[in-house]
């Protein structure tokens, strides 16, 4: 019987709810069967998990770390060896806290764009790292391939999110930003669930999401340029360019 299930049954006993030996044994057997089924994760499932980690990191990094880590800690999925660290209580606490902060920060117009700018240097490398870690303990070659895949998907998801939100922030009404953020919250949960439970369906959904991202980026090209300019300004590139121009004109 998994440790978490034994602790749960003990907690029920403490609340005065007592399970009979047959009920406890049935629960233990069901949990063990689920764990054994999850442990038989084949290559398509591993690739789906790597792709989901990469893509979702570009939208909600802390949420995907917390969700996957919590599912592994509860023995709902058998995490690859390279992702076992996500089950650690300290990682769950940190990612859960940051997920809580991000949930509210992402609902406030313009603050969400500032939050995205700060996390532009975090989400994409993290997506590559998480995707590569799916295979990191078993195959260095596959880890590199998955890392490249995860980084590319994280970049695509981040660019689509930041561009779409920049366009939405120009709207005078206050509700569209919050609704878009809630949609992203739900989408990340669905993506992680599909990748771990129905990898083939996730693969089809991923292709659709990439096509939608390409169309949105083409349609909102001017907002994408605005996002790039804001990122350059945030990291000081525009200031340096203006300083160089002044020096050149002065000489």
C-alpha positions as a Markdown table, in Angstrom:
| # | Residue | x | y | z |
|---|---|---|---|---|
| 1 | Unk | 0.0 | 0.0 | 0.0 |
| 2 | Unk | 1.4 | 3.5 | -0.9 |
| 3 | Unk | 2.5 | 5.7 | 2.0 |
| 4 | Unk | 0.1 | 8.4 | 1.0 |
| 5 | Unk | -2.9 | 6.0 | 1.1 |
| 6 | Unk | -1.8 | 4.6 | 4.5 |
| 7 | Unk | -1.6 | 8.1 | 5.9 |
| 8 | Unk | -5.0 | 8.9 | 4.5 |
| 9 | Unk | -6.6 | 5.8 | 6.0 |
| 10 | Unk | -5.0 | 6.7 | 9.3 |
| 11 | Unk | -6.4 | 10.2 | 9.1 |
| 12 | Unk | -9.8 | 8.8 | 8.5 |
| 13 | Unk | -9.4 | 6.7 | 11.6 |
| 14 | Unk | -8.5 | 9.8 | 13.6 |
| 15 | Unk | -11.7 | 11.4 | 12.4 |
| 16 | Unk | -13.7 | 8.5 | 13.7 |
| 17 | Unk | -14.3 | 6.9 | 10.2 |
| 18 | Unk | -13.0 | 3.3 | 10.3 |
| 19 | Unk | -12.6 | 1.2 | 7.2 |
| 20 | Unk | -12.9 | -2.5 | 7.4 |
| 21 | Unk | -10.0 | -4.8 | 6.4 |
| 22 | Unk | -11.6 | -5.7 | 3.1 |
| 23 | Unk | -12.2 | -2.0 | 2.2 |
| 24 | Unk | -8.7 | -1.0 | 3.1 |
| 25 | Unk | -7.3 | -4.0 | 1.1 |
| 26 | Unk | -9.4 | -3.1 | -1.9 |
| 27 | Unk | -8.2 | 0.5 | -1.9 |
| 28 | Unk | -4.6 | -0.6 | -1.5 |
| 29 | Unk | -4.9 | -3.0 | -4.4 |
| 30 | Unk | -6.5 | -0.4 | -6.6 |
| 31 | Unk | -3.8 | 2.1 | -5.9 |
| 32 | Unk | -1.1 | -0.5 | -6.5 |
| 33 | Unk | -2.7 | -1.5 | -9.8 |
| 34 | Unk | -2.8 | 2.2 | -10.9 |
| 35 | Unk | 0.8 | 2.7 | -10.0 |
| 36 | Unk | 1.9 | -0.4 | -11.9 |
| 37 | Unk | -0.1 | 0.7 | -14.9 |
| 38 | Unk | 1.6 | 4.1 | -14.8 |
| 39 | Unk | 5.0 | 2.6 | -14.4 |
| 40 | Unk | 4.6 | 1.0 | -17.9 |
| 41 | Unk | 5.1 | 4.3 | -19.6 |
| 42 | Unk | 6.1 | 3.7 | -23.2 |
| 43 | Unk | 8.0 | 6.0 | -25.6 |
| 44 | Unk | 4.8 | 7.8 | -27.0 |
| 45 | Unk | 3.8 | 8.6 | -23.4 |
| 46 | Unk | 7.2 | 9.9 | -22.5 |
| 47 | Unk | 7.3 | 12.1 | -25.6 |
| 48 | Unk | 3.8 | 13.4 | -24.8 |
| 49 | Unk | 4.9 | 14.2 | -21.2 |
| 50 | Unk | 8.0 | 16.0 | -22.5 |
| 51 | Unk | 6.0 | 18.0 | -25.0 |
| 52 | Unk | 3.4 | 18.9 | -22.4 |
| 53 | Unk | 6.0 | 20.1 | -19.9 |
| 54 | Unk | 7.6 | 22.2 | -22.6 |
| 55 | Unk | 4.5 | 23.8 | -23.9 |
| 56 | Unk | 2.8 | 24.4 | -20.6 |
| 57 | Unk | 5.9 | 25.9 | -19.1 |
| 58 | Unk | 5.6 | 28.7 | -21.6 |
| 59 | Unk | 2.2 | 29.6 | -20.2 |
| 60 | Unk | 2.1 | 28.5 | -16.5 |
| 61 | Unk | 5.5 | 27.3 | -15.4 |
| 62 | Unk | 4.8 | 27.1 | -11.7 |
| 63 | Unk | 1.4 | 25.4 | -12.2 |
| 64 | Unk | 2.8 | 22.6 | -14.4 |
| 65 | Unk | 5.7 | 22.0 | -11.9 |
| 66 | Unk | 3.2 | 21.8 | -9.0 |
| 67 | Unk | 0.6 | 19.6 | -10.9 |
| 68 | Unk | 3.1 | 17.1 | -12.2 |
| 69 | Unk | 4.9 | 16.9 | -8.9 |
| 70 | Unk | 1.7 | 16.5 | -6.9 |
| 71 | Unk | 0.5 | 13.8 | -9.3 |
| 72 | Unk | 3.8 | 11.9 | -8.9 |
| 73 | Unk | 3.7 | 12.3 | -5.1 |
| 74 | Unk | 0.2 | 10.9 | -5.0 |
| 75 | Unk | 1.3 | 7.9 | -7.2 |
| 76 | Unk | -1.2 | 8.9 | -9.9 |
| 77 | Unk | 1.6 | 8.8 | -12.4 |
| 78 | Unk | 5.0 | 7.2 | -12.3 |
| 79 | Unk | 7.4 | 10.1 | -12.9 |
| 80 | Unk | 10.6 | 9.3 | -14.8 |
| 81 | Unk | 13.7 | 9.3 | -12.7 |
| 82 | Unk | 14.7 | 12.7 | -14.0 |
| 83 | Unk | 11.5 | 14.3 | -12.6 |
| 84 | Unk | 11.5 | 12.7 | -9.2 |
| 85 | Unk | 12.7 | 15.9 | -7.7 |
| 86 | Unk | 9.3 | 17.5 | -8.5 |
| 87 | Unk | 7.7 | 15.3 | -5.8 |
| 88 | Unk | 9.9 | 16.7 | -3.0 |
| 89 | Unk | 7.9 | 18.7 | -0.4 |
| 90 | Unk | 10.1 | 21.7 | -0.7 |
| 91 | Unk | 9.6 | 21.8 | -4.5 |
| 92 | Unk | 5.9 | 21.4 | -4.1 |
| 93 | Unk | 5.7 | 24.1 | -1.5 |
| 94 | Unk | 7.7 | 26.6 | -3.6 |
| 95 | Unk | 5.9 | 25.9 | -6.9 |
| 96 | Unk | 2.5 | 25.9 | -5.1 |
| 97 | Unk | 3.3 | 29.3 | -3.5 |
| 98 | Unk | 4.5 | 30.8 | -6.8 |
| 99 | Unk | 1.5 | 29.3 | -8.6 |
| 100 | Unk | -0.8 | 31.1 | -6.1 |
| 101 | Unk | 1.0 | 34.4 | -6.7 |
| 102 | Unk | 0.9 | 34.0 | -10.5 |
| 103 | Unk | -2.8 | 33.1 | -10.5 |
| 104 | Unk | -3.6 | 36.6 | -9.2 |
| 105 | Unk | -0.8 | 38.6 | -10.9 |
| 106 | Unk | -1.9 | 37.2 | -14.3 |
| 107 | Unk | -5.4 | 38.6 | -13.9 |
| 108 | Unk | -4.4 | 42.2 | -13.6 |
| 109 | Unk | -4.2 | 44.2 | -16.9 |
| 110 | Unk | -0.6 | 45.4 | -17.7 |
| 111 | Unk | 0.8 | 43.7 | -14.6 |
| 112 | Unk | 0.4 | 40.5 | -16.5 |
| 113 | Unk | 2.6 | 41.8 | -19.3 |
| 114 | Unk | 5.2 | 42.9 | -16.8 |
| 115 | Unk | 5.0 | 39.5 | -15.2 |
| 116 | Unk | 5.5 | 37.9 | -18.6 |
| 117 | Unk | 8.5 | 40.1 | -19.3 |
| 118 | Unk | 10.2 | 39.1 | -16.0 |
| 119 | Unk | 9.5 | 35.4 | -16.7 |
| 120 | Unk | 10.6 | 35.5 | -20.4 |
| 121 | Unk | 14.1 | 34.5 | -19.2 |
| 122 | Unk | 12.7 | 31.7 | -16.9 |
| 123 | Unk | 9.9 | 29.9 | -18.7 |
| 124 | Unk | 11.7 | 29.0 | -21.9 |
| 125 | Unk | 14.9 | 27.5 | -20.3 |
| 126 | Unk | 12.7 | 25.8 | -17.6 |
| 127 | Unk | 10.5 | 24.3 | -20.3 |
| 128 | Unk | 13.6 | 22.9 | -22.1 |
| 129 | Unk | 15.0 | 21.6 | -18.8 |
| 130 | Unk | 11.8 | 19.9 | -17.7 |
| 131 | Unk | 11.3 | 18.3 | -21.1 |
| 132 | Unk | 14.9 | 17.1 | -21.2 |
| 133 | Unk | 14.6 | 15.7 | -17.7 |
| 134 | Unk | 12.0 | 13.2 | -18.9 |
| 135 | Unk | 14.8 | 11.2 | -20.5 |
| 136 | Unk | 17.8 | 12.7 | -18.7 |
| 137 | Unk | 18.4 | 9.7 | -16.4 |
| 138 | Unk | 18.2 | 7.1 | -19.2 |
| 139 | Unk | 19.4 | 8.6 | -22.5 |
| 140 | Unk | 21.5 | 11.7 | -23.1 |
| 141 | Unk | 20.6 | 11.8 | -26.8 |
| 142 | Unk | 16.9 | 11.7 | -26.1 |
| 143 | Unk | 17.3 | 14.3 | -23.3 |
| 144 | Unk | 18.9 | 16.7 | -25.8 |
| 145 | Unk | 16.1 | 16.0 | -28.4 |
| 146 | Unk | 13.4 | 16.5 | -25.8 |
| 147 | Unk | 15.1 | 19.6 | -24.4 |
| 148 | Unk | 15.2 | 21.2 | -27.9 |
| 149 | Unk | 11.5 | 20.2 | -28.4 |
| 150 | Unk | 10.5 | 21.5 | -25.0 |
| 151 | Unk | 12.3 | 24.8 | -25.5 |
| 152 | Unk | 10.8 | 25.4 | -28.9 |
| 153 | Unk | 7.3 | 24.6 | -27.6 |
| 154 | Unk | 7.8 | 26.8 | -24.6 |
| 155 | Unk | 8.9 | 29.7 | -26.8 |
| 156 | Unk | 5.9 | 29.2 | -29.1 |
| 157 | Unk | 3.5 | 29.1 | -26.2 |
| 158 | Unk | 5.1 | 32.1 | -24.5 |
| 159 | Unk | 5.1 | 34.2 | -27.6 |
| 160 | Unk | 1.4 | 33.4 | -28.3 |
| 161 | Unk | 0.4 | 34.1 | -24.7 |
| 162 | Unk | 2.3 | 37.4 | -24.4 |
| 163 | Unk | 1.2 | 38.6 | -27.8 |
| 164 | Unk | -2.5 | 37.8 | -27.2 |
| 165 | Unk | -2.5 | 39.4 | -23.8 |
| 166 | Unk | -0.8 | 42.5 | -25.2 |
| 167 | Unk | -3.7 | 42.8 | -27.7 |
| 168 | Unk | -6.3 | 42.1 | -25.0 |
| 169 | Unk | -4.8 | 44.8 | -22.7 |
| 170 | Unk | -5.8 | 47.5 | -25.3 |
| 171 | Unk | -9.4 | 46.7 | -24.7 |
| 172 | Unk | -11.1 | 49.3 | -22.4 |
| 173 | Unk | -13.4 | 46.8 | -20.6 |
| 174 | Unk | -11.9 | 45.1 | -17.5 |
| 175 | Unk | -13.2 | 41.5 | -18.0 |
| 176 | Unk | -11.5 | 40.1 | -21.1 |
| 177 | Unk | -8.1 | 39.9 | -19.4 |
| 178 | Unk | -9.4 | 37.9 | -16.5 |
| 179 | Unk | -11.4 | 35.5 | -18.7 |
| 180 | Unk | -8.3 | 34.9 | -20.9 |
| 181 | Unk | -6.2 | 34.2 | -17.8 |
| 182 | Unk | -8.8 | 31.7 | -16.5 |
| 183 | Unk | -8.9 | 30.0 | -19.9 |
| 184 | Unk | -5.1 | 29.6 | -19.8 |
| 185 | Unk | -5.3 | 28.1 | -16.3 |
| 186 | Unk | -7.8 | 25.6 | -17.4 |
| 187 | Unk | -5.9 | 24.8 | -20.7 |
| 188 | Unk | -2.7 | 24.0 | -18.8 |
| 189 | Unk | -4.6 | 21.5 | -16.5 |
| 190 | Unk | -6.2 | 19.9 | -19.6 |
| 191 | Unk | -2.9 | 19.7 | -21.4 |
| 192 | Unk | -1.2 | 18.0 | -18.5 |
| 193 | Unk | -4.1 | 15.6 | -18.0 |
| 194 | Unk | -4.3 | 14.6 | -21.7 |
| 195 | Unk | -0.5 | 14.1 | -21.9 |
| 196 | Unk | -0.5 | 11.7 | -18.9 |
| 197 | Unk | -3.7 | 9.9 | -19.6 |
| 198 | Unk | -4.3 | 10.1 | -23.4 |
| 199 | Unk | -1.0 | 10.8 | -25.1 |
| 200 | Unk | -2.4 | 10.2 | -28.7 |
| 201 | Unk | -5.2 | 12.7 | -28.1 |
| 202 | Unk | -2.7 | 15.1 | -26.7 |
| 203 | Unk | -0.6 | 14.8 | -29.8 |
| 204 | Unk | -3.5 | 15.8 | -32.0 |
| 205 | Unk | -4.4 | 18.6 | -29.6 |
| 206 | Unk | -0.8 | 19.8 | -29.7 |
| 207 | Unk | -0.8 | 20.0 | -33.5 |
| 208 | Unk | -4.0 | 22.1 | -33.4 |
| 209 | Unk | -2.6 | 24.4 | -30.7 |
| 210 | Unk | 0.5 | 25.0 | -32.8 |
| 211 | Unk | -1.6 | 25.8 | -35.9 |
| 212 | Unk | -3.7 | 28.2 | -33.8 |
| 213 | Unk | -0.5 | 29.8 | -32.4 |
| 214 | Unk | 0.9 | 30.4 | -35.9 |
| 215 | Unk | -2.3 | 32.0 | -37.1 |
| 216 | Unk | -2.6 | 34.2 | -34.0 |
| 217 | Unk | 1.0 | 35.3 | -34.3 |
| 218 | Unk | 0.5 | 36.2 | -37.9 |
| 219 | Unk | -2.8 | 38.0 | -37.2 |
| 220 | Unk | -1.4 | 39.9 | -34.2 |
| 221 | Unk | 2.1 | 40.7 | -35.7 |
| 222 | Unk | 2.0 | 44.3 | -34.6 |
| 223 | Unk | 1.4 | 43.3 | -31.0 |
| 224 | Unk | 4.2 | 40.8 | -31.2 |
| 225 | Unk | 6.5 | 43.6 | -32.3 |
| 226 | Unk | 5.2 | 45.6 | -29.3 |
| 227 | Unk | 6.0 | 42.7 | -27.0 |
| 228 | Unk | 9.5 | 42.4 | -28.4 |
| 229 | Unk | 10.1 | 46.2 | -28.0 |
| 230 | Unk | 8.9 | 46.0 | -24.4 |
| 231 | Unk | 11.2 | 43.1 | -23.6 |
| 232 | Unk | 14.1 | 44.9 | -25.2 |
| 233 | Unk | 13.3 | 48.0 | -23.2 |
| 234 | Unk | 12.9 | 45.9 | -20.0 |
| 235 | Unk | 16.4 | 44.4 | -20.4 |
| 236 | Unk | 18.0 | 47.7 | -21.4 |
| 237 | Unk | 18.8 | 47.0 | -25.0 |
| 238 | Unk | 16.9 | 50.1 | -26.3 |
| 239 | Unk | 18.7 | 52.3 | -23.8 |
| 240 | Unk | 22.1 | 51.0 | -24.8 |
| 241 | Unk | 21.2 | 51.5 | -28.5 |
| 242 | Unk | 20.1 | 55.1 | -27.9 |
| 243 | Unk | 23.3 | 55.8 | -25.9 |
| 244 | Unk | 25.4 | 54.5 | -28.7 |
| 245 | Unk | 23.5 | 56.6 | -31.2 |
| 246 | Unk | 24.1 | 59.7 | -29.1 |
| 247 | Unk | 27.8 | 59.0 | -28.8 |
| 248 | Unk | 28.1 | 58.4 | -32.6 |
| 249 | Unk | 26.3 | 61.6 | -33.4 |
| 250 | Unk | 28.4 | 63.6 | -31.0 |
| 251 | Unk | 31.6 | 62.4 | -32.5 |
